[in-house]
């Protein structure tokens, strides 16, 4: 992408947001969709962010962004998901799938794999031989920004997934798909390495998201981020794109709706957790009561110890049920 394309875009002038409300969250779906709405608007920023991830993993960088296509999906009430399908120009004609995920998802790796396989399969032509497919198949790079820890026992915030042989030598078995999971809660516990571009990107994003500040405010408070913005066009475009998003009336409206949806979703998850804990507690009490019955304790003592009624205790399936 040329420098002319980058400088031809609107520049955020620092004016107040459209409704003078709180800053929009940089990890919110509508904000990400606005910043990366097109190659002209966010191509440089996408290039810099993706290459920061690849550099952190020692992988080869991409050279250009050909297209960016935001994909919005409604997977259920309060579960609207945004994914960015990015076509990158390299010798391997690579595809980048970027997703930002706030809600905790148990099967996120499976979902990431399904998206990647869909992108790969769509590029198989009718009548292609297996030799054609192997030679022309692009590599899909899935980059997932997760605001939760998907792998609880993992130490590093940057978790890389690729298929390898179980037996030694542990070589990569299939190189057409690699997943980068960026677990932001783990990153937040680190002291930033100001020499690592990915640390610079994530520090700005997390501080803005967590501290209810604009990216402009966050950058101006940290000399290392100021220096990076002055020397890296991709990061500068990202900061400018966020400023435009923060001042855009429609984006703020969508952002407020997104925040409301997220709030309802959190309430639903909390209610489900409380209900599950209550069911577990009730089951545990019944198991204890059954054990006491097996020990031939008097019924009155079991009632006093568990709080269950005589009818509830007598109805326990001691021999063939929960015990």
VOVO-636504 format. One line per 3 residues: number of its first residue (from 1); their letters; for each residue x, y negated, z negated of N, C-alpha, C. Coordinates in steps of 0.02 Angstrom, whole numbers, plus 32768, in hexadecimal, padded with zeros to 4 digits. Each point is the difference from the previous one (the first is absolute). Layout:
BEGIN
NUM) a) X:Y:Z:X:Y:Z:X:Y:Z | ...
% end
This chain:
BEGIN
1) xxx) 802A:803B:8000:7FD6:7FC5:8000:802C:7FC2:8000 | 7FEF:7FCF:8029:802A:7FC6:8007:7FF3:7FCE:7FC9 | 8032:7FD4:7FF4:7FF8:7FCD:7FCE:7FCA:7FCE:8015
4) xxx) 7FF8:7FF6:8042:7FCE:7FD1:8019:7FBA:8016:7FEB | 7FF3:8042:8005:7FBF:8019:7FEC:7FF3:7FF3:7FB6 | 8033:8009:7FD9:7FF9:7FF6:7FB8:7FF1:7FB7:7FEF
7) xxx) 8026:7FD1:801C:7FF9:7FBA:7FEE:7FC2:7FE0:801F | 7FE1:8021:8031:7FC5:7FE4:8020:7FC2:8007:7FD4 | 8003:8027:7FCA:7FC6:800C:7FD7:7FF4:7FC6:7FD0
10) xxx) 7FC2:7FF9:7FE6:7FF2:7FCC:7FD0:802D:8007:7FC2 | 8013:7FC9:7FE4:8029:7FFF:7FC4:7FD6:7FE9:7FC6 | 8001:8026:7FCA:7FD9:7FED:7FC5:801E:7FC1:7FE2
13) xxx) 7FD6:7FCD:7FF6:8019:7FBF:7FE9:7FFD:7FF7:7FB4 | 7FED:8034:7FDB:7FFE:7FFC:7FB8:7FC1:7FE2:7FE4 | 7FCE:7FF5:802A:7FC1:7FE2:7FE8:7FDB:8031:7FD3
16) xxx) 7FD1:7FE6:7FDB:7FDA:8029:7FD1:7FD7:8034:8026 | 7FF0:8036:7FDD:7FD8:8036:801E:7FBA:7FE6:800F | 7FDC:8026:8029:7FC1:7FE8:801B:7FCD:7FF0:7FC9
19) xxx) 8000:8025:7FC9:7FCE:7FF4:7FCC:8021:7FEB:7FBE | 8040:7FEF:8002:8025:7FEB:7FC5:7FFC:8034:7FC8 | 7FF6:803E:8013:7FFD:8036:7FCE:8043:801E:7FF4
22) xxx) 8000:803A:7FE0:803E:8023:7FF2:8020:8019:8040 | 8043:8009:8000:8021:8019:803C:7FE7:8045:8013 | 7FFF:800E:8040:7FED:8043:8017:8039:8030:7FF0
25) xxx) 7FEE:803F:7FF7:8031:8034:7FF0:8022:8018:8041 | 8042:8001:8001:8022:8016:803E:7FF5:8049:8011 | 7FEA:8029:7FD0:7FF4:8046:800E:7FB7:800E:8012
28) xxx) 7FD7:7FCC:8001:7FB9:8009:8011:7FF8:800F:804B | 7FD2:802C:8010:7FF5:8013:8046:7FF6:7FC4:802F | 7FD3:7FD0:7FEF:7FF6:7FC9:802F:803E:7FD5:800A
31) xxx) 802A:7FFA:7FCD:803D:7FD8:8006:8033:8023:802D | 8009:8041:7FF6:802D:8027:802A:7FE7:7FFE:8049 | 7FBE:8007:8009:7FE3:8000:8043:800C:7FBC:8022
34) xxx) 7FFD:7FCA:7FDA:800B:7FBD:801D:8049:7FF6:8013 | 802D:8010:7FD2:8047:7FF5:800D:8018:8028:803C | 7FE8:803F:8006:8016:802C:8035:7FC9:8009:8034
37) xxx) 7FDB:7FCB:800F:7FC7:8005:802E:8015:8009:8048 | 803E:7FEF:8011:8019:8007:8044:804C:7FFF:8000 | 801D:8012:8038:8049:7FFD:8006:8018:7FB8:7FFA
40) xxx) 7FDC:7FD1:801F:8014:7FBA:7FFD:7FFE:7FE6:7FB9 | 7FCD:8014:7FDA:7FF8:7FE6:7FBC:802F:8021:7FCE | 8009:8042:8007:8026:8024:7FCC:8032:8032:8018
43) xxx) 8012:7FFD:8041:802E:8032:801A:8045:7FFD:7FE0 | 801B:7FC4:7FF8:8041:7FF9:7FE0:7FFE:8019:7FB8 | 7FCA:7FEC:7FDD:7FF9:8016:7FBA:7FFC:804B:7FFC
46) xxx) 7FD9:8020:802D:7FFB:8048:8000:8044:8020:800E | 8024:7FE5:802F:8042:801B:8011:802E:7FFE:7FC4 | 8000:7FC7:7FDC:802C:7FF9:7FC7:7FED:802E:7FC7
49) xxx) 7FBF:8006:7FF3:7FEA:802A:7FC9:800F:804A:800E | 7FF1:8016:803C:800D:8046:8012:804A:800F:7FFD | 8029:7FD4:801B:8048:800C:8000:801E:7FFC:7FBA
52) xxx) 7FE2:7FD9:7FD4:8016:7FFF:7FBA:7FF5:8044:7FE0 | 7FC6:801F:8010:7FF1:8043:7FE6:8031:8034:801D | 800C:7FFC:8042:802C:8030:8021:8048:7FF7:7FE9
55) xxx) 8016:7FC2:7FF7:8044:7FF4:7FE8:800A:801D:7FBA | 7FCD:7FF9:7FD6:8005:801A:7FBC:8008:804C:7FFF | 7FE6:8021:8033:8004:8049:8004:803A:8018:802A
58) xxx) 8026:7FD1:801D:8038:8014:802B:7FEA:8016:8044 | 7FC2:7FF1:8014:7FE6:8014:8041:8010:7FCB:8034 | 7FFD:8013:803F:8010:7FD0:8035:7FC7:7FCE:8008
61) xxx) 8010:7FC0:800F:7FCC:7FCD:8004:7FDB:8002:8042 | 7FC7:7FDF:8002:7FDC:7FF5:803F:8017:7FBD:801D | 7FF6:7FF7:8041:801C:7FC5:8021:7FCB:7FCC:8012
64) xxx) 7FC1:8014:8007:7FCD:7FD0:8016:7FBB:801C:7FEF | 7FD0:7FD3:7FF7:7FBA:8013:7FF5:7FD9:7FF2:8040 | 7FE1:8033:801B:7FDB:7FF9:803F:7FB7:7FED:7FF2
67) xxx) 7FE1:8021:7FD0:7FBA:7FF2:7FF2:7FF1:800D:7FB6 | 7FCE:7FDC:7FE6:7FE6:800B:7FBC:7FB5:8004:8005 | 7FE2:8035:7FE6:7FB8:8009:8003:7FE5:8010:7FBA
70) xxx) 7FE2:7FCF:7FDD:7FE0:800F:7FC0:7FC7:8031:8009 | 7FFE:8034:7FD6:7FCB:8033:8003:7FDC:8000:7FBD | 7FC1:7FE8:7FFF:7FD9:7FFF:7FC3:7FD3:803E:7FFF
73) xxx) 7FFF:8021:7FC7:7FD8:803D:7FF9:7FD7:7FFD:7FC0 | 7FC1:8011:8004:7FD5:8003:7FC6:7FF8:8049:7FED | 8023:8014:7FCA:7FFF:8046:7FEC:7FCC:800E:7FCA
76) xxx) 7FDE:7FCD:7FE9:7FCD:8009:7FCC:7FF1:7FBD:7FE0 | 7FCE:7FFD:7FD3:7FEF:7FC1:7FDF:803D:7FE5:7FDB | 8012:7FC2:800F:8039:7FE1:7FDE:8043:801D:8013
79) xxx) 8003:8025:8037:803E:8021:8013:8012:7FEE:8048 | 8001:7FC0:8010:8015:7FEB:8042:804D:8001:8002 | 801B:801F:8033:8048:8008:8005:8019:7FDD:803F
82) xxx) 803B:7FE3:7FFB:801F:7FDF:8039:8041:8023:8010 | 800A:800E:8040:803F:801D:8017:8016:7FD7:803C | 8040:7FF6:8007:801B:7FDD:8039:8024:8031:802D
85) xxx) 7FE8:8008:803D:8021:802A:8032:8030:7FD4:8027 | 8040:800F:7FFC:8033:7FD6:801E:8028:8029:8032 | 8006:7FE8:803C:802A:8020:8032:8043:7FDB:8002
88) xxx) 8035:8024:7FF1:8043:7FE1:7FFC:802A:8018:803B | 802B:7FD4:8017:802A:8010:8039:8044:8018:7FE9 | 8010:803E:8010:8042:801D:7FF3:800C:8033:8038
91) xxx) 8039:801F:7FFC:800F:8034:8032:7FCF:803A:7FF8 | 7FE1:8006:7FC5:7FD1:8037:7FF3:7FB7:7FEB:8007 | 7FF3:7FC2:8015:7FBB:7FE8:8008:7FD8:800D:7FBF
94) xxx) 8019:7FE8:7FC9:7FE5:8012:7FBF:7FBF:7FDC:7FF0 | 7FD8:801F:7FD4:7FC1:7FE5:7FE8:8007:7FF6:7FB5 | 7FE9:7FC8:7FE7:8002:7FF2:7FB9:7FB8:7FFA:7FE7
97) xxx) 7FF0:8023:7FCA:7FBF:7FFA:7FE0:800B:7FE1:7FBB | 7FE8:7FC3:7FF6:8008:7FDE:7FC0:7FBE:7FFE:7FDC | 7FFE:8016:7FC2:7FC3:7FFD:7FD8:8011:7FE5:7FBB
100) xxx) 7FD6:7FD4:7FE8:8004:7FE7:7FBC:7FC6:801D:7FD9 | 800F:8021:7FC8:7FCC:8023:7FDB:8001:7FEA:7FB8 | 7FC7:7FE8:7FE8:7FF8:7FEA:7FBB:7FE4:8038:7FD6
103) xxx) 7FC8:801E:8016:7FE0:8036:7FDB:802D:803D:7FFD | 7FFE:8022:7FC8:8026:803E:7FF9:7FDF:8037:802A | 8028:8023:8027:7FE6:8034:802C:8028:8040:7FF6
106) xxx) 7FDC:8036:7FEC:8022:803F:7FF3:801D:801F:803F | 7FDD:7FF8:8038:8014:8022:803D:801E:7FD0:8033 | 8025:7FCF:7FE7:8018:7FCC:802D:8032:801C:8033
109) xxx) 802B:802E:7FEB:8031:801C:8030:7FDD:8026:8037 | 7FCA:8023:7FF0:7FD9:8024:8033:7FE2:7FCF:8031 | 7FE4:7FC9:7FE6:7FE2:7FCE:802B:8034:7FE2:802F
112) xxx) 803B:7FF2:7FE4:8036:7FE4:8028:8013:802F:8039 | 8002:8041:7FF1:8012:8031:8033:7FCB:8004:8036 | 7FC0:7FFB:7FED:7FC9:8003:8031:8004:7FC5:802F
115) xxx) 800D:7FC4:7FE5:8007:7FC5:802B:8039:8009:8031 | 8038:801B:7FE7:803A:8009:802C:7FF2:8032:8037 | 7FE0:8037:7FEE:7FF1:8033:8032:7FCF:7FE6:8035
118) xxx) 7FD2:7FD5:7FEB:7FD1:7FE3:802F:8025:7FD4:8033 | 8031:7FD9:7FE7:8027:7FD5:802C:802A:8029:8031 | 801C:8037:7FE7:8028:802B:802C:7FD6:8023:8034
121) xxx) 7FC7:801C:7FEA:7FD7:8026:802E:7FE3:7FD4:8038 | 7FF2:7FC1:7FF0:7FE2:7FD4:8031:8030:7FF1:8039 | 8040:800F:7FF7:8031:7FF2:8034:8014:803E:8028
124) xxx) 7FDB:8037:7FF5:800B:803C:8029:7FD2:7FFD:803C | 801D:8002:803B:7FD9:7FFD:803D:7FE4:8043:8015 | 7FC9:7FFE:8025:7FE2:803D:8018:8030:8022:8030
127) xxx) 800C:8040:7FF3:802D:8026:802B:8049:7FFC:7FED | 8011:7FDA:7FCB:8046:7FFC:7FE9:8018:8045:7FEA | 803C:8012:8014:801E:803D:7FE7:8020:7FF2:7FBC
130) xxx) 8012:8035:7FDE:801F:7FF7:7FBE:8043:7FDC:8008 | 8023:800C:8038:803E:7FDC:800C:7FF3:7FB5:8008 | 7FCB:7FEF:8025:7FEE:7FBA:8008:7FEF:7FE0:7FBD
133) xxx) 7FD9:8024:7FD9:7FEB:7FE6:7FBF:803C:7FF4:7FD3 | 802E:8031:7FFD:803A:7FFA:7FD4:802E:7FC6:8016 | 8006:7FF6:8041:802D:7FCC:8019:7FE2:7FB9:7FF9
136) xxx) 7FBF:7FFB:8007:7FE1:7FBE:8002:7FDB:7FEC:7FC0 | 7FFC:802E:7FD0:7FDB:7FF1:7FC3:8022:7FCA:7FD7 | 7FDD:7FCA:7FF0:801E:7FCC:7FD6:8006:8016:7FB7
139) xxx) 8028:7FDD:7FDB:8005:800D:7FB8:7FD1:7FD1:7FDB | 7FDA:801A:7FD0:7FD2:7FD8:7FD8:801F:7FF3:7FBC | 8004:7FC1:7FEE:801A:7FED:7FBE:7FC6:7FE5:7FD8
142) xxx) 7FEC:8024:7FCC:7FCA:7FE9:7FD4:801F:7FDB:7FC5 | 7FEC:7FC1:7FF6:8018:7FD9:7FC8:7FC4:7FED:7FD5 | 7FFF:8019:7FC3:7FC6:7FF6:7FD4:8015:7FD7:7FC3
145) xxx) 7FE3:7FC4:7FF9:800B:7FD6:7FC6:7FCB:8012:7FCC | 8013:8021:7FCB:7FD1:801A:7FCF:8004:7FDA:7FBF | 7FC8:7FE7:7FE9:7FFF:7FDC:7FC0:7FF0:8031:7FC7
148) xxx) 8017:803C:8007:7FFB:8034:7FCC:8038:8032:800D | 800F:8029:7FCE:8033:8033:8007:7FE0:8040:8018 | 800F:8013:803E:7FE4:803D:801C:8024:803D:7FE5
151) xxx) 8041:7FFA:7FF9:8028:8039:7FE8:8018:7FEF:7FB9 | 7FDD:8019:7FCE:800E:7FED:7FBC:8046:8014:7FE9 | 8019:8039:8018:8041:8018:7FE9:8039:7FE5:802A
154) xxx) 7FF1:7FDB:8034:8035:7FE2:8029:801F:7FC5:7FDD | 8041:7FF7:8009:8024:7FCA:7FDE:8002:7FC1:802B | 8010:8008:8040:8009:7FC6:802C:7FBD:7FE3:8017
157) xxx) 7FFF:7FBE:8008:7FC3:7FE0:8019:7FF6:800D:804A | 8036:8010:8024:7FFD:800D:8047:8005:804B:800A | 7FC7:8020:800C:7FFD:8049:8009:7FF9:800F:804B
160) xxx) 802D:802A:8019:8001:8011:8047:7FEC:8048:8009 | 7FD3:800B:802F:7FE6:8044:800D:800F:8013:8048 | 8021:8038:8009:800A:801C:8043:8007:804C:7FF8
163) xxx) 7FEA:8026:8032:8002:8049:7FFB:8048:801B:8005 | 8014:8028:7FCF:8042:801E:8000:7FFA:804B:7FF3 | 8032:8025:8014:8002:8048:7FF0:800B:800A:7FB6
166) xxx) 7FDE:8032:7FE4:8008:800F:7FB9:8045:801E:7FF2 | 8016:802B:802D:8040:8021:7FF5:803A:7FD4:8018 | 803A:800C:7FE2:803C:7FDC:8016:8015:8018:8045
169) xxx) 8019:7FD5:802A:8007:7FB8:7FF4:7FBD:7FDD:8007 | 7FF2:7FD0:7FD4:7FBF:7FDD:7FFE:7FFE:7FCA:8036 | 7FF9:8016:803D:7FFF:7FD4:8039:7FB8:7FE8:800E
172) xxx) 7FFA:7FC7:8022:7FBF:7FE8:8015:7FE5:802F:8036 | 7FC4:8019:7FF5:7FE3:8031:802E:7FD9:7FE0:8039 | 7FE4:7FC5:7FF3:7FD7:7FDF:8032:8007:7FB4:7FF5
175) xxx) 8016:7FDE:8034:8014:7FBA:7FF8:7FCE:7FCE:801C | 7FC4:8016:8013:7FD1:7FD3:801F:7FD5:7FD8:7FCF | 8003:8011:7FC1:7FDA:7FDA:7FCE:8027:7FFB:7FBF
178) xxx) 8006:7FC3:7FE7:801F:7FF4:7FC0:7FD5:7FCE:7FDA | 7FF7:800C:7FBF:7FD6:7FD4:7FD7:802A:7FDD:7FCC | 7FF5:7FC0:7FF9:8020:7FD8:7FCB:7FCA:7FE8:7FD1
181) xxx) 7FFF:801B:7FC4:7FD1:7FE8:7FCD:8024:7FCF:7FD2 | 7FE9:7FC2:7FFF:801D:7FCC:7FD5:7FD2:7FF9:7FC4 | 8017:801A:7FC6:7FD7:7FFF:7FC3:8010:7FC1:7FD9
184) xxx) 7FD5:7FCE:8005:800E:7FBE:7FE4:8006:7FFF:7FB4 | 7FD9:8027:7FDA:8009:8000:7FB7:8047:8013:7FEB | 801F:802F:8023:8045:8013:7FF0:8031:7FC8:8013
187) xxx) 7FF1:7FDE:8038:802C:7FC9:8013:7FFE:7FC8:7FCD | 7FC6:7FF3:7FE5:7FF8:7FC9:7FD0:802B:8009:7FC2 | 8014:803E:7FF0:8029:800C:7FC5:804A:7FF4:800D
190) xxx) 8012:7FF3:803E:8047:7FF8:8012:8016:7FB7:7FFC | 8041:7FF7:7FF5:801E:7FBE:800A:800F:7FFA:804A | 7FE5:7FCE:8022:8009:7FFC:8049:8049:7FFD:8015
193) xxx) 800F:8023:8035:8042:7FFD:8020:7FFA:7FCC:8037 | 801B:7FC4:7FF6:7FF6:7FCA:802F:8026:800B:8042 | 8029:8033:8002:8022:8011:803E:7FDB:8032:802B
196) xxx) 7FC7:8018:7FE6:7FD8:8032:8023:7FC2:7FDE:801C | 7FF8:7FFC:8043:7FC6:7FDD:801E:7FBD:801A:7FE6 | 7FFA:8042:7FF7:7FBF:801A:7FE9:7FF0:7FE6:7FBA
199) xxx) 8032:7FFA:7FD5:7FF4:7FE4:7FBE:7FE8:7FB8:8004 | 801B:7FDA:802F:7FEA:7FBA:8009:7FB7:7FFD:8016 | 7FEE:8028:8031:7FBA:8002:8017:7FD1:8013:7FC7
202) xxx) 8010:8036:7FDD:7FD3:801A:7FCD:7FFC:7FD3:7FC3 | 8038:7FDF:7FEF:7FFE:7FD2:7FC8:7FD0:7FC6:800D | 8004:7FE4:803C:7FD3:7FC9:8012:7FB8:8017:7FFF
205) xxx) 7FF2:8039:801E:7FBB:8019:8005:7FE4:8010:7FBB | 8026:8025:7FD7:7FE7:8015:7FBF:7FF6:7FC5:7FD1 | 8030:7FD1:7FFF:7FF8:7FC7:7FD4:7FC5:7FD5:8013
208) xxx) 7FF4:7FF8:8040:7FC6:7FDA:8017:7FC0:8024:7FEC | 7FFE:8041:800B:7FC4:8027:7FF2:7FF1:8002:7FB5 | 8034:8009:7FD7:7FF7:800A:7FB8:7FF9:7FBF:7FD9
211) xxx) 8022:7FCB:8016:8003:7FC3:7FD9:7FCE:7FCB:8018 | 7FD5:8012:802F:7FCD:7FD2:8019:8020:7FC0:801B | 8036:8008:8026:8023:7FC9:801F:8001:800B:804C
214) xxx) 8007:7FC9:8024:8009:8007:8048:8048:8018:800D | 800A:801C:803B:8044:8014:8013:802F:7FC3:8001 | 7FE5:7FC7:8014:8029:7FC3:8001:8019:7FEF:7FB9
217) xxx) 7FD4:8006:7FCF:8014:7FF2:7FBB:8034:8032:7FE8 | 7FF6:803F:8011:802F:8035:7FEA:8045:7FF5:801F | 8001:7FF2:8040:8040:7FF6:8023:8025:7FC3:7FE4
220) xxx) 7FDB:7FCA:7FF3:801F:7FC2:7FE8:801D:8007:7FBA | 7FE9:8033:7FDC:8019:800A:7FBB:803C:802F:7FFD | 8014:801D:8039:8037:8031:8000:8032:7FEE:8037
223) xxx) 803D:7FE9:7FED:8033:7FED:8032:800F:8036:8033 | 8001:803F:7FEB:8011:8036:802E:7FCB:8005:8037 | 7FC0:7FF6:7FEE:7FCA:8003:8031:8002:7FC2:802D
226) xxx) 8012:7FC7:7FE4:8006:7FC4:802A:8036:800A:8035 | 8039:801B:7FEB:8037:800B:802F:7FED:8032:8036 | 7FDB:8032:7FED:7FEB:8033:8030:7FCF:7FE3:8032
229) xxx) 7FD2:7FD7:7FE9:7FD1:7FE0:802E:8024:7FD3:8032 | 8034:7FDE:7FE9:8025:7FD2:802C:802A:8023:8034 | 800F:8040:7FF4:802C:8024:802E:7FDF:8038:8026
232) xxx) 7FC3:8014:7FEC:7FDF:8039:8020:7FBD:7FE9:801C | 7FFA:8000:8043:7FC3:7FE9:8021:7FC3:802A:7FF0 | 800A:8041:7FF8:7FC8:802C:7FF3:7FE0:7FF1:7FBC
235) xxx) 802A:7FF6:7FCE:7FE6:7FF0:7FBD:7FDF:7FBB:8001 | 801F:7FD1:8024:7FE3:7FBD:8005:7FBB:8002:8022 | 7FF9:802A:8033:7FBE:8006:8021:7FCD:801E:7FD1
238) xxx) 8014:802F:7FD7:7FD2:801F:7FD0:7FE8:7FCC:7FCE | 802D:7FD7:7FE5:7FEE:7FCC:7FD0:7FD0:7FCE:8021 | 8010:7FEC:803D:7FD6:7FD0:8023:7FBB:801F:800F
241) xxx) 7FFF:803F:8016:7FC1:8022:800E:7FD4:8005:7FC3 | 801F:800D:7FC6:7FD9:8003:7FC2:7FE3:7FBB:7FF0 | 8028:7FCB:800A:7FE7:7FBD:7FF3:7FC3:7FF0:802B
244) xxx) 8003:8013:8040:7FC7:7FF5:802C:7FC3:8029:7FEA | 800C:803E:7FEA:7FC9:802A:7FE8:7FE1:7FE2:7FC2 | 8029:7FE6:7FD3:7FE7:7FE4:7FC2:7FD5:7FC2:800C
247) xxx) 800D:7FDD:8038:7FDB:7FC4:8010:7FC6:800C:8030 | 7FFA:803D:8019:7FCC:800F:8031:7FBF:8012:7FDC | 7FCB:7FDB:8010:7FC1:8007:7FDD:7FE2:8046:8008
250) xxx) 8001:801C:803C:7FE3:8042:800B:8028:8036:7FDD | 8042:7FFA:8001:8029:8032:7FDE:7FF4:7FFE:7FB5 | 7FF8:7FC4:7FE5:7FF2:7FFA:7FB8:7FBC:801E:7FEF
253) xxx) 7FCF:7FF6:802C:7FBE:801E:7FF5:8005:804C:7FFF | 8023:801B:8031:8009:8049:8002:8028:8018:7FC4 | 8032:7FD9:7FEC:8029:8012:7FC6:7FD6:8004:7FC1
256) xxx) 7FD3:7FCE:7FF6:7FD6:8000:7FC5:7FD1:803C:8000 | 7FE5:8012:803B:7FD6:803C:8005:8028:803E:7FF0 | 803D:8003:8019:802D:8039:7FF3:800D:8006:7FB6
259) xxx) 800E:7FC7:7FDE:800D:8001:7FB8:7FC3:801A:7FDA | 7FC4:7FEB:8016:7FC3:8017:7FE0:7FF7:804B:800A | 800D:8018:803C:7FFC:8048:800D:8031:8027:7FD4
262) xxx) 803D:7FE5:7FFA:8032:8022:7FD8:7FEB:8001:7FB6 | 7FE1:7FC9:7FE9:7FE9:7FFE:7FBC:7FCA:8034:7FF2 | 7FD1:8006:802F:7FCC:8033:7FF9:801E:8046:8002
265) xxx) 8031:8009:802C:8021:8041:8006:8023:8013:7FC0 | 8022:7FD0:7FE1:8021:800D:7FC0:7FCE:8012:7FC9 | 7FC7:7FDE:8001:7FCC:8010:7FCF:7FE5:8046:800B
268) xxx) 7FF7:8014:8040:7FE8:8043:800F:8032:8035:7FE9 | 8040:7FF3:800D:8034:8030:7FEC:8004:8006:7FB4 | 7FF9:7FC7:7FDE:8001:8002:7FB7:7FC5:8027:7FE4
271) xxx) 7FC5:7FF4:801E:7FC4:8024:7FEA:8007:804B:800D | 801C:8013:803A:800B:8046:800F:8031:8020:7FCF | 8034:7FDA:7FED:8032:801A:7FD1:7FE2:8009:7FBB
274) xxx) 7FD8:7FCF:7FE9:7FE0:8005:7FBF:7FD0:803B:7FFE | 7FD9:8007:8037:7FD1:8038:8004:8025:8042:7FFF | 8038:8004:8024:8026:803E:8001:801D:8010:7FBC
277) xxx) 8019:7FCC:7FDE:801B:800B:7FBD:7FCA:8017:7FD0 | 7FC4:7FE3:8007:7FC9:8014:7FD5:7FED:8049:800C | 7FFD:8014:8040:7FF1:8047:800F:8035:802E:7FE4
280) xxx) 8040:7FEA:8006:8036:8029:7FE6:7FFE:8005:7FB5 | 7FEF:7FC8:7FDF:7FFC:8001:7FB7:7FC7:802E:7FE8 | 7FC6:7FFB:8022:7FC7:802A:7FEE:8011:804A:8009
283) xxx) 8022:800F:8036:8013:8046:800D:8031:8018:7FCB | 802E:7FD4:7FEE:8031:8013:7FCD:7FDF:800F:7FBD | 7FCE:7FD7:7FED:7FDD:800B:7FC1:7FDB:8043:8001
286) xxx) 7FE2:8011:803A:7FDD:803F:8005:8030:803C:7FFC | 803C:7FF8:801D:8031:8036:7FFC:8015:800B:7FB7 | 800B:7FC9:7FDC:8012:8005:7FB9:7FC8:8023:7FDA
289) xxx) 7FC3:7FEB:800E:7FC7:801F:7FDD:7FFD:804B:800E | 800C:8013:803F:8000:8047:8011:8036:8027:7FDC | 803C:7FE2:7FFA:8036:8021:7FDB:7FEE:8009:7FB7
292) xxx) 7FDF:7FCD:7FE3:7FEC:8006:7FBA:7FCB:8036:7FF7 | 7FD4:8006:8032:7FCE:8036:7FFE:8023:8044:8000 | 8032:8007:802B:8025:803F:8004:8023:8010:7FBF
295) xxx) 8010:7FCD:7FD9:8021:800A:7FBF:7FCD:800C:7FC9 | 7FBF:8004:8013:7FC9:800E:7FD2:7FF8:7FCC:7FC9 | 8010:7FC1:800F:7FF4:7FCA:7FD0:7FB5:7FF4:7FFB
298) xxx) 7FEA:7FEA:7FC6:7FB9:7FF1:7FF7:7FE8:7FCB:8031 | 7FC3:8007:8018:7FE6:7FD2:8032:7FFF:7FB8:7FE7 | 7FF0:7FF8:7FBF:7FFC:7FBC:7FE4:8045:7FDE:8003
301) xxx) 8036:8025:7FF5:8042:7FE3:8003:8013:7FEC:8047 | 7FEC:8028:8030:800E:7FF1:8046:7FDB:7FC1:8016 | 7FC1:7FF9:7FE9:7FD9:7FC5:800F:8021:7FC2:7FE4
304) xxx) 8018:8005:7FC2:8020:7FC7:7FDF:8042:7FEE:8023 | 8025:8033:8018:8042:7FF3:801D:7FFC:7FE5:8047 | 7FCD:8014:8026:7FFD:7FEE:8047:7FCC:7FCA:8010
307) xxx) 7FCE:7FF9:7FD5:7FCA:7FD1:800F:7FCC:801B:802F | 8007:803F:8013:7FCE:8020:802C:7FC3:8015:7FD8 | 7FC8:8007:8021:7FC3:8017:7FDF:8001:804D:7FFC
310) xxx) 7FD4:801A:7FD6:7FF9:8049:7FFA:7FEF:801F:8043 | 7FD2:7FDF:8025:7FEC:801B:8041:803A:8000:8031 | 8029:7FCB:8001:8038:7FFD:802E:8033:8037:7FF1
313) xxx) 800C:800C:7FC0:8031:8033:7FEE:7FE6:8045:8010 | 7FC1:800D:7FF1:7FE3:8042:800E:7FFD:800E:804B | 7FFF:7FCB:8028:7FFB:800A:8048:8044:8008:8022
316) xxx) 8036:7FFC:7FD8:8042:8006:801E:800C:8045:801D | 801A:8006:803D:8010:8041:801E:8043:801A:7FE6 | 7FFF:8017:7FC2:803E:8013:7FDE:8025:8037:8024
319) xxx) 7FDD:8030:801A:8020:803B:801B:8011:7FFB:804A | 7FD7:7FDC:8026:800B:8002:8048:7FFC:7FBB:8022 | 8005:7FCB:7FDA:7FFA:7FBE:801E:8040:7FD8:7FFA
322) xx) 7FFB:7FC7:7FDF:8037:7FD2:7FFD:803B:801A:7FD9 | 7FF6:8034:7FD8:8037:801A:7FD9:8024:8039:8024
% end
